[in-house]
Amino acid sequence: MDNHQAGPVETGAAMDYREHEKTYNLFLAGAKWGTMMVVVLLIAMVGGFFAGGGLLGGTALFLILNAAGFYLLR
């Protein structure tokens, strides 16, 4: 661990704010798209298993809702 700081200890090490912003934006995008995928998967499972859609109906519903979600969240 590097403990060689140029300034006072209270200020901490210098931060690369551009890289911090890129990482934060990537995290937010992953959370947004991941949440959308999980919600779409759960809705498609309900449509396929409980609403009588079967495997093909659930798969079709999954693909349709994914396309709509990607269009709406872009």
Buried (B, 14 or more C-beta within 10 A) or exposed (E): EEEEEEEEEEEEEEEEEEEEEEEEEEEEEEEEBEEBBEEBBEBBBEBBEEEEBEEEBBBBBBEEBBEEBEEEEE
